Amino acid sequence: MTLTDIAAPSVFETVESEVRSYCRAWPVVFERASGSRLYDEDGRPYLDFFAGAGSLNYGHNNPVLKRALLDYLADDGITHGLDMSTTAKRAFLETFRTTVLEPRALPYKVMFPGPTGTNAVEAALKLARKVTGRQTVVSFTNAFHGMSLGSLAVTGNAAKRAGAGVPLHHAARMPFDDYLDGQVTDFLWFERLLDDAGSGLDHPAAVIVETVQGEGGINVARAEWLRALAELCRRHGMLLIVDDIQMGCGRTGDFFSFEEAGITPDIVTLSKSISGYGLPMSLCLFRPELDLWEPGEHNGTFRGNNPAFVTATAALDAYWRDGTLRERTLSRADRVERALLDLCGDDEGTGLAVRGRGLVWGLEFADGERAEAVCRRAFETGLLLETSGPRGEVVKLLPPLTATDDELDEGLGILARSVRHAAGRAA
């Protein structure tokens, strides 16, 4: 072997930080994307059941959204505007009100806290503490709410929390739905602590919850559990925050994941697919009586992403004026669930389990090693999947809501073959 036979390190290896992660699981250089597929620089296609971690519910380079964006840029539309009033922001707010808030009788004020999901969570936590004058926020086992310090404090994953490098305070943890395998009455421990002056639990300002824990392993809260949580918060004067960053914008069928439960949270956080195009954007929604902010009390340079307003408006117009996308997503949920249950039936004795809602599903394995092997084999055969859960033991399916039936079947077929391939290697 000569020196010329040894590949030179790439610029990603020599310049980019070791913190990079997804590129390690998918070691190719992607060049373009369309619909449900990405293409590497050699032209090889990959079916995308990752969808930008839920940021691309409407697929890559959705033509309706792209046309709106290109037209806006061609007309020299405002790209950066802090929180100044712009035509793009006005169009978004009017469309969000008429297509999302008013049809659901939701009274929310809309705040643009910054471009990412953790910005929205930080704003929600800050607002809850400001309104109530209390500090503690309750979250749940296996929760994930972001990577900044306040969000990490209400996140459960030990590895992510350890990255903070400082103590994470003013948070308390309670069991998520079915965490104790149904052996304990829902909220028995939580309510006992609230009622006992000797429990040591400071009266919480708020409770923050994901209706489906995506990073936590696709743990799905029952509608009745969510209703009981909302009632518990009401009785004890705690604000209810629903983190809908990954599960909102239609991922579970309805625009908001909490609609099925028939609850109205006090505060809701949205990000990921709210722009529709993968552009950074987030929202913090809250009841009008909670809007106690002083001007500029919570701000950020990039909280007015006008190109994202444009694509978000186009997405709402195209997909949320009626119930077509919702019905399509729910019907496909049945299709995916049947396929995964059939796959479990073919793999008896290995402890496979299936859970999910809408178009977010998890296939749980006995250990993370096998789940990782399945994702690795899927990538080798043209499908992008990631793992989730505290031990990486869950293969997570997050296809675009706009994927065709043929693309869903193709991806599920690759998954099934990858599971069998991993089982053969394990044997």
N, C-alpha and C positions, 0 to 999 in steps of 0.2 A: 504493500500500500504506500502510495506517495502522498506528499502533503496536499497535492491537488485533489486527491480522492476524499479528503476530509472536508465536510461542509463548514464553511465559515460561520461563526455565530451571527445570528440575525440582529438587526437593529433593535428588535424587541428584547433580546437577551442582553445586549450590551448597554442600552440606554434606558429602557423601561424598568421600573421598580419590580422587585420580587413579589410585590403584593398582588400582581396580576393573577387571575384565577381561571376564568372561563376559557381563556386561550390554551391553558394546559390540558383541559379535557378535550378540546377541539383544536388540535395542533395543525391547522391550515390557515392560510391567509384568505379571508373572504374579500370579494371584490364588488359584488352587486347582489341585489335581492329584489324579488317581486312576488307579491301574493304570499303564498305559504312556503316559499323556497328561498334559500340563500345559495350563492354560487361562489366557489373559491376561484382563485386567479387562474387555475387551469381549466375552469369551466365546468367542474363537477358540481352537480346539484345536491342540495341537502334539504330534505323536508323538515320544516321547523315546527317542532312541538314544544318549543321553549318561548317563542314569541316575545323576545326581549324581556324575559321575566314578568310577562303580563303587560308590557308597554305597547304591544302591537296587536291589540284585539282585532283590528281591522286589516291585519296583514301588512306586509312590507310595501312601501311606495304605493299605497292605495290610490288608484288613478283619480278618484273624485277629490280626495284631499290634496293630492299633488297638484292638480290643476288649480285649485283655489290658492295654494301657496305660491305657485309660480306666477299666477296673475297678480297677486298682491305684491310680490317682490319686483315684478316687471313695472309696476306702477309706482315704484319708490315708496312703498308703504313703510310706516314706522317699524323698525326692528327692535329698538331699545327705547323704553319709555318710563323706566322706574314704575311709579304708580300714577303717572299722568293719565288724564282722560284721552283716549284715542278712539277712532272709529272702529278699530278692530276689537278693542275691549268692550265697547258699547254693543257691538253686534253679538259678541259672545254672551254677555250678561243678559241681553234681551232673549236670545235663543235658549240659554240655559233656563231662564225663568219660565218660558212658555212651553218648552219641550220636556223639562225634567221636574222643576219644582211645582208649578201650578197643577199639572195633571195628578200629582201625588199629594196635593194639599200640604206641601212642606213649606214652612214659613221662613226658611233660612236666609240669613245674611251671608254674603260671599266675601271671603278674604283671600287675597293672593299673598301667601306668606313667603314665597321663594320657590325655586324651580324643582325641588325634590320632595319625595315623600317624607323624609325625616324632618324637613322644614315645616311641613304641615303638622306633623306630630308635635314638634317642639312648640308651635304656636298654640295647639290645642291644650297641651299641658300647662303652658304659661297662662292661658286664658282661664282655665278651670281654677287655677290657684288664685288668680287675681279676683275672680268673681266670688269665690267662697271664702277667701282669706285663710284657707287651709293648705297644707303642703303635701300630704301623702296621696299617692295615686296607686290604686290597686290594678294589677294586671294579672295575667294567668300563666300557668305552667305552659311551656313550649311556645310562648308568644314571641313574635318578632315585630319590632316597630321602627327599626332604623339603627344607624350607626353613629349618630352624634350622641353626646353624653346623656341628655334627657331621655332620648329614645332608648338608649342602651339600658338605662335604669329600669325601664319597664319591659325589657326583653329578657327571655328566659335562658337562651343558649349560653352555656358557660364559656365557650371559646370566644364568642363574639363579645361577651361582657368583659372578659379578661383583657381584651385589646384596649379597653379604656385607659388602663394604667393608673386610675385613681378610684377611690371608693365611689360607688353608685348609690346615692341616698334617696330618701323620700319616696320609696316605693315599697309595696307589699305584694306578695304573690299568693294567689288562691288557685285551687284546682279547676282546670278547664272541664268542660262537659265530658263525662265518662272517664275522666282521669283515674278515678278509683273503681273502674269497672262496674259501676252501678251499685256498689255495696253500701254507699253512703247517700243519704237524701241530698238532693241538690241544695247547695248553699248552706247546709247545716253548720259547717265549721265557720264560714264567713259570717253568718248572722249571729252565731254565738259570740264571736269576737267583737262584733259591733255592739252587742247588748251588754257585754261584760266590762265594767269600768276597770277591772283588773287585768284585762287581756293584754295590755301593752300596745294595742293597735290604735294609733292616733286616728281620729275621725277623718276619713278620706275626703279629699276634694272631689275625686272622680274615680270612675272605673273605666279602663280602656280595654277593648276587646276586638278581636277579629272573629267574624262569624265563621270563617273557614281559615284555619291556620295553615298558610301556604308553606313557609319556611319550616314550620314546626312539624310537618309531616302529613299535610292534608287532613287535619283533624276538623271534623264538621260539627258545629254546634247545632243541636236540635232547635226547631222553632220554639218549642215550649220552654226550653232552657233559656233562650234569649228573652222570651216574655217574662219569665220569672226573674231574670237578672234586671230587666228594666223596672219591674215592680219593686224589687229590693232597693234599687237606687232611689226610686221615688219615695219610698217609706223612710229612708234614712238620709234624705237630703244630699245625695251624692249625684254629681253630673255623670251621665252616661256618654262615653266617647266610643264611636264605632270607627275603627281603622279599616277603611274600605279601599286602601291604596292599591292592593293587588286584586281584590275580589269585586271591586266596583266596576262601573262602565260596562255592565252586561256579562261579566265573566260567569256568574251563577244563573243567568237568565234574565232576571229583572235588572234594571239599571243599577240599583243599590242592592247589595246582598242581604240587607236586613228587611227588605220589603216582604219577603215570605213570612216573616214572623209577625208582621203587622205592628211593629214598634216605630217610634219616632225618637231617635237619639237626640240628646241635647247638642252634641257636637259630632261632626263627621269629617274625616280626612279623606281626600282623593288625590291621586297622582297617576303615575304610570300611563294608563290609556286615556286619560282625560284629554290630552292633546290629540289623540288619535293617530299620530304620525311618528311617535317616538321622540317628539320634541319635549324638552324639559318644561314641566308645568305642574303646579299643585294647587289645591284648594283646601281651605278650612271653612267649613260651613257650620253655622251655629244659630240658635234661636235669637231673635232680635233683642230680647231682654238681656242677653249675655254680652251684647256689644258695648262693653265698657272701655274699650281701647281709647287711649289718648292719641291724637294724630302723631304718627311716626314712632309710636311706642314699640312696635314690632315692625321692622322693615328689612329691606335687602335690595341690593343693586339689581338683581335679576328677577324680581317678582313680577315684572310686567313684560312677559315674553310675547310680544305681539304676533310673530309668526305662529306661535302655538295657539293663540286665540283664534287665528284664522282657520287652522286645521281642526281645532276643537269645534268651532261653529259648523264647519262643513260636515264633520262626523255626526253631530247631533241632528243636523238637517237630513242627512242621508239615511241614518239608521234608527233614530228615536222619535220620528214623527208619528209612528204607528207601532204596533206590536209584532211586526214581522220578524225582526231579529230575535226577540225574546222567544217566540214560539219555535223558531228554527233551532235556537240553542238548546231549549228544553227537549225537543225531539231528538237531537243528536246526543244529548246526555244519556238517553235510554240506549242508544246505539252503542256508545262507548262502554257503558256499564255492562251490557250483555256480553260484549266482546271480552272484557276483562274477567268477568265471572266465568266465562267459558275457558279462558286461559288458566284460571285457578283450578278449574275442574280437571284440566289436562295435567296439572302439576301437583297432584295430591300428595300429602305427606311432607311438603316443604314449608308449610306455614304461611303461604301467600294469603294476603288479605287485600280487599279492595274498598276504597272509600272516595267519595267526592260529591260534587254538585255541579250542575250545568256543564261547562267545559273545563273544569279543573278536577283532575283525578289523580289518585295515588295508588301505586301497587307496592304493598309493603312486603319486604323479605325478612328473613330471620336475622340477617346481619347486613351491614353496609357494604361488605366486600362483594357480596353477590349482586346487590343493587348497582354498585359501580361497574361490575363486569357487564351487566345488561346494558347500561348506558354506553359503555365503551364499544361493545359489539354493535349496538344500534348506530353509533357514529360511523363505524367502519363500513356499514351497509347503507348509509345515507339518511340517517334520522338524528336530529338533535333532541336530546333529553337531558334533564339534570336530576340529581338526587336531592332529597330534603329529609327532614327529621333529625332528631338529636344525634343519631349515629350514622346519618346518611343512608338509612335503611329503606327509604321510600323512593321509588322511581316516580317522578312527577310528570304528568301530562298536562300541557298548557297550549293546545293548538290555537291558532287564530280562530276567532268566531266566524270568519268568512271562509274558512277552509271548505272545499267541496266534499261531498260524500265520498268520492273516489279517493281524495287525499286523506280523509280520515281512515278509510279502509286500508289504504296503502301503509299509513303510519302504524296502525294497529297490527297489520301483518308483519311489518318489520320488528315491532316490539315482541310479538309472539315468537318469532324465529330467534330473536336475541335472548329471550328467556330460556328457550330450549337449548340454545348454544351454551349459555352460561351454566345450565344444569348439567350438560354433558361434560364440560370441563371440570365442574365441581366433583362429579362422580369419578 
